Amino acid sequence: MSLKTCVFALSVSVGLSLPALAQQDAPYVQSVDAHRFAALFDAHDGAIDAETLQAEYLDGAGRGVEVFTPSRIQNADNLARAVAEDPEAYRRGIEVCLPIADSMNAELQETYAAMQPLFPGYDLPEIHVVFGAGNSGGTAASDALVLGLEVICRVGEEEADIRDIFRFFFAHEAVHALQSQNMDAYARDPLLYMSLLEGQADYVSLMVTGQVPTQSRHDWAVENEDWLWPEFAQDRRILKAAAEAGASFGNLPPEAATALSRWHANAGRAPDGWPYELGYWMGRQIVADYVASSETPDQALIDLLDISDPVRVLRQTRYYDQAGADAR
């Protein structure tokens, strides 16, 4: 896989100045399209219609917007709706988070310098910040990590919090860019497979930043761990049965959709009393034990980038029985 980083020598046609890197070929935060959106937002005082967004933001945009469009921005109408519903989120993103993003190059380079020895021979992705439809803080393609500024700025309150969120996403989403997406492995055990993907990304983020991803979720999970594993095992069985019956990720029967939503894709709508995205924590526990128990932990971490049999991974950890063994 070829993932490129390049020199930040771009200028913005709207006349906004952007920071430049002195170090050739160092990774940097690419924010050209975010500044294009900011100029458009300011010119229209936050009231931007879909036609204008299409012509002056989506058309001619770079790789970051391209990656963010299919399942996040979706289209100009959806983006216009999101901006109209919460213009202050975008205003805060422009005034607070965009300048912070532009100043994060040193932290990005430190994060990537710590990641590179973990994945020798792999090129880490470009980093883009954009404005999306208020529904995603970040995602990754094989060549690009893309962060949604209006969401990051909604989550982070103080500058230190926002910087921590950026550092987390730099590491977490970069791992996703390196991972293979194996639909056969997903069909074998959907909940376990998804949790391992997210768990590896969180595990690496913890390793390279020294910060526990979502500390409040971690503390809650540690306190409730004894009964969480049986719940996880039960939902593994439900989702595995649905997959074996031919259900796809986007077309799950109600019971399976409920089982999945207890662990993943539930930001803002987690079960009562639960932290959101608890499957990340479950996966991180399994990944950490898998790597620690391996005779070659460095290679074990690399092997997790391409999981063909999620149950084999689980079987080599102390969580095998707790997480439902083969989930039959």
C-alpha positions in Angstrom: 0.0 0.0 0.0 1.4 3.4 -0.9 0.5 6.2 1.5 2.1 9.5 0.9 3.1 12.5 3.0 4.4 15.5 1.2 5.7 19.1 1.7 3.2 21.7 2.9 3.7 24.4 0.3 0.2 25.2 -0.6 -1.5 28.5 -0.4 -5.3 29.1 -0.2 -7.0 30.9 -3.1 -9.2 32.8 -0.7 -6.2 34.6 0.7 -5.9 32.9 4.1 -2.4 32.1 5.2 -1.5 28.6 6.3 1.5 27.3 8.3 4.3 25.8 6.3 6.7 23.1 7.4 10.4 23.7 7.3 11.2 20.0 7.2 10.9 18.4 3.8 8.7 15.3 3.5 7.5 15.5 7.1 3.9 14.7 7.8 1.7 17.7 8.3 -1.9 18.6 8.9 -3.5 19.4 5.5 -6.2 22.0 6.1 -6.7 23.7 2.7 -10.3 22.6 2.3 -11.1 23.5 5.9 -9.9 27.0 5.2 -12.0 27.1 2.0 -15.1 26.1 4.0 -14.2 28.7 6.7 -13.9 31.5 4.1 -17.3 30.4 2.6 -18.9 30.3 6.0 -17.7 33.8 6.9 -18.7 35.2 3.6 -22.3 34.0 4.1 -22.4 34.6 7.8 -23.0 30.9 8.3 -26.1 30.7 6.1 -24.8 28.6 3.2 -27.2 26.9 0.8 -26.6 23.5 -0.8 -25.9 24.9 -4.3 -23.2 27.2 -2.9 -21.6 24.4 -0.8 -21.5 22.2 -3.9 -20.0 24.7 -6.2 -17.5 26.4 -3.8 -16.6 23.6 -1.3 -17.4 20.1 -2.6 -16.5 20.7 -6.2 -12.8 20.8 -6.7 -12.0 19.7 -3.1 -9.1 17.5 -2.2 -8.6 14.0 -0.9 -9.9 14.7 2.6 -13.3 15.9 1.5 -13.4 13.1 -1.1 -12.9 10.5 1.7 -15.4 12.2 4.0 -18.2 12.5 1.4 -19.7 9.1 0.8 -20.9 8.1 4.3 -20.4 11.3 6.3 -20.9 14.5 4.3 -23.1 12.4 1.9 -24.1 15.3 -0.4 -24.5 19.1 -0.4 -28.1 19.0 0.8 -27.1 17.0 3.9 -24.2 19.3 4.6 -26.4 22.4 4.2 -28.9 20.9 6.6 -26.2 20.2 9.2 -24.8 23.7 9.0 -28.2 25.3 9.3 -29.1 23.1 12.3 -26.0 24.1 14.3 -24.1 27.0 12.8 -22.4 27.7 16.2 -20.7 24.3 16.1 -19.1 25.3 12.7 -18.3 28.8 14.0 -16.5 27.3 17.0 -14.7 24.8 14.7 -13.5 27.6 12.6 -12.5 30.0 15.4 -11.1 27.4 17.9 -10.2 24.0 16.3 -9.0 25.0 12.9 -6.1 27.2 14.3 -5.3 24.4 16.8 -5.2 21.9 13.9 -2.8 24.1 12.0 -0.5 24.1 15.0 -0.5 20.4 15.5 2.3 19.5 13.1 4.9 18.8 15.8 2.5 16.5 17.7 1.7 14.7 14.5 5.3 14.1 13.7 6.0 12.9 17.2 3.0 10.5 17.0 4.1 9.1 13.6 7.7 8.8 14.8 6.5 6.6 17.7 4.3 4.6 15.3 6.8 3.9 12.6 8.9 1.4 14.6 5.7 -0.5 15.4 4.9 -1.0 11.7 8.3 -1.0 9.9 7.9 -0.8 6.1 4.4 0.7 6.2 3.8 4.2 5.0 1.5 6.2 7.3 -1.4 8.1 5.8 -1.7 11.8 5.0 -3.7 13.8 7.6 -6.5 16.0 6.5 -8.9 18.2 8.5 -12.2 19.2 6.9 -15.7 20.3 7.9 -18.3 17.6 7.6 -22.0 17.1 8.4 -21.6 16.9 12.2 -21.7 13.2 12.3 -18.0 12.0 12.5 -14.9 13.0 14.3 -12.7 11.0 12.0 -12.3 8.2 9.4 -9.5 6.7 7.3 -8.9 5.4 3.8 -5.8 3.5 3.0 -4.0 6.7 2.0 -5.7 9.4 4.1 -6.8 10.1 7.6 -9.6 12.6 7.7 -10.8 14.5 10.8 -14.1 16.4 11.2 -13.4 19.7 12.9 -16.9 20.6 13.9 -17.3 17.3 15.8 -13.8 17.4 17.5 -14.6 21.0 18.6 -17.9 19.9 20.0 -16.3 17.1 22.1 -13.3 19.1 23.3 -13.8 22.0 25.6 -10.4 23.4 26.5 -7.4 23.7 24.1 -5.5 20.9 26.0 -8.5 18.6 25.6 -8.7 19.4 21.8 -5.0 18.7 21.4 -5.4 15.4 23.2 -8.3 14.4 20.9 -6.2 15.3 17.8 -3.3 13.2 19.1 -5.6 10.2 19.8 -7.1 10.4 16.3 -3.7 10.8 14.6 -2.7 7.3 16.0 -6.1 5.6 16.1 -7.2 6.4 12.5 -3.7 5.8 11.1 -4.0 2.2 12.3 -7.3 1.9 10.5 -5.6 3.1 7.3 -3.1 0.2 7.7 -5.7 -2.4 8.5 -7.1 -4.7 5.8 -10.9 -4.9 5.7 -11.9 -8.5 5.5 -15.6 -9.1 4.9 -15.1 -12.9 5.2 -13.6 -12.4 8.7 -16.5 -10.0 9.6 -19.0 -12.6 8.5 -17.3 -15.2 10.7 -17.9 -13.2 13.9 -19.1 -9.6 13.3 -18.9 -8.2 16.8 -15.6 -9.8 17.6 -14.1 -8.7 14.3 -15.2 -5.1 14.7 -14.0 -4.9 18.3 -10.6 -6.2 17.3 -10.2 -3.6 14.6 -11.1 -0.8 17.0 -9.3 -2.4 19.9 -6.0 -2.5 17.9 -6.4 1.2 17.0 -7.0 2.1 20.6 -4.2 -0.1 21.8 -1.7 1.6 19.5 -3.0 5.0 20.5 -2.4 4.2 24.1 1.1 2.9 23.3 2.2 6.0 21.4 0.5 8.8 23.3 0.5 7.3 26.9 -3.1 8.4 27.2 -5.9 6.0 27.9 -8.5 6.4 25.2 -11.7 7.8 26.7 -10.6 7.6 30.4 -14.2 7.7 31.7 -15.2 4.7 29.5 -12.1 2.8 30.7 -12.9 3.5 34.4 -16.5 2.4 34.0 -15.6 -0.8 32.1 -13.0 -1.8 34.7 -15.6 -1.4 37.4 -18.2 -3.5 35.5 -16.0 -6.0 33.8 -17.3 -9.1 35.5 -20.7 -8.9 33.9 -19.6 -7.2 30.7 -18.0 -10.3 29.2 -21.1 -12.5 29.4 -23.1 -9.6 27.7 -20.5 -9.4 25.0 -20.6 -13.2 24.5 -24.4 -13.1 24.2 -24.3 -10.4 21.6 -21.5 -12.2 19.7 -23.8 -15.2 19.3 -26.8 -13.0 18.1 -24.7 -11.2 15.5 -22.9 -14.4 14.4 -26.2 -16.1 13.8 -27.5 -13.2 11.8 -24.4 -13.2 9.6 -24.7 -17.0 9.1 -28.3 -16.4 8.0 -27.0 -14.0 5.3 -27.6 -10.6 7.0 -25.3 -7.8 5.9 -23.9 -5.0 8.1 -26.3 -2.5 6.6 -29.3 -4.8 6.8 -29.3 -6.5 10.2 -32.5 -7.9 11.7 -33.8 -5.9 14.7 -32.3 -8.1 17.4 -28.9 -8.1 15.8 -29.0 -4.4 15.2 -29.7 -3.9 18.8 -26.9 -6.2 19.8 -24.4 -4.3 17.7 -25.6 -0.9 18.9 -24.7 -1.8 22.5 -21.0 -1.8 21.5 -20.4 0.1 18.3 -21.7 3.1 16.3 -23.6 4.5 19.3 -22.1 7.9 20.0 -24.9 9.9 21.7 -27.2 6.9 21.9 -25.4 4.3 24.0 -27.6 2.1 26.3 -28.7 3.8 29.5 -25.9 4.0 31.9 -23.3 2.7 29.4 -20.4 4.6 27.9 -20.4 4.9 24.2 -18.4 2.6 21.9 -17.7 0.1 24.6 -16.6 -2.4 21.9 -13.4 -0.4 21.6 -12.5 -1.2 25.2 -13.4 -4.9 24.9 -11.3 -5.2 21.8 -8.4 -3.4 23.4 -8.4 -5.8 26.3 -8.2 -8.8 23.9 -5.6 -7.2 21.7 -3.4 -6.3 24.7 -3.5 -9.8 26.0 -2.9 -11.3 22.5 0.2 -9.2 22.0 1.5 -9.7 25.5 1.1 -13.5 25.4 2.8 -13.9 22.0 6.3 -15.2 21.7 6.9 -12.4 19.2 4.8 -9.4 20.4 6.1 -7.0 17.7 5.0 -9.4 14.9 1.8 -10.1 16.7 0.8 -6.5 16.5 1.6 -6.3 12.8 -0.3 -9.6 12.2 -3.4 -8.0 13.6 -3.5 -5.5 10.7 -4.9 -8.4 8.6 -7.3 -10.6 10.6 -8.7 -13.5 8.7 -9.9 -15.5 11.7 -11.0 -13.4 14.7 -11.8 -16.4 16.8 -8.2 -17.6 16.4 -7.0 -14.3 17.9 -9.4 -14.6 20.8 -8.5 -18.2 21.4 -4.9 -17.2 22.2 -6.0 -14.9 25.0 -7.3 -15.3 28.5 -10.6 -13.9 27.4 -11.6 -16.9 25.2 -14.1 -18.4 27.6 -15.2 -15.1 29.1 -16.0 -13.7 25.7 -18.0 -16.7 24.6 -15.4 -19.1 23.2 -16.5 -19.9 19.6 -19.9 -18.1 20.2 -21.9 -21.1 19.3 
